């Protein structure tokens, strides 16, 4: 994660640990993370298509720091740093 933050890269993963790591890193605004939800139910081609279809809609948020969750028919964006729910 440090490498991605320093080099302004976006992490794309189906592993929710990346989101949890951002949530427990106070004030972290990098790296942006895209979580593919239910990716184990999609073929690699379907995963790529899902990303390609949704990335333009979240490009600005990813540039400024965001945790993006993508699933079929659902898109959720949380700006970084992640703040605890009230």
Secondary structure, DSSP 8 states (H G I E B T S, - for coil): -HHHHHTT-EEEES-THHHHHHHTSTT---SEEEEETTGGGS-HHHHHHHHHHHHHHHHHHHHH-EEEEEETTEEEEEESS-----
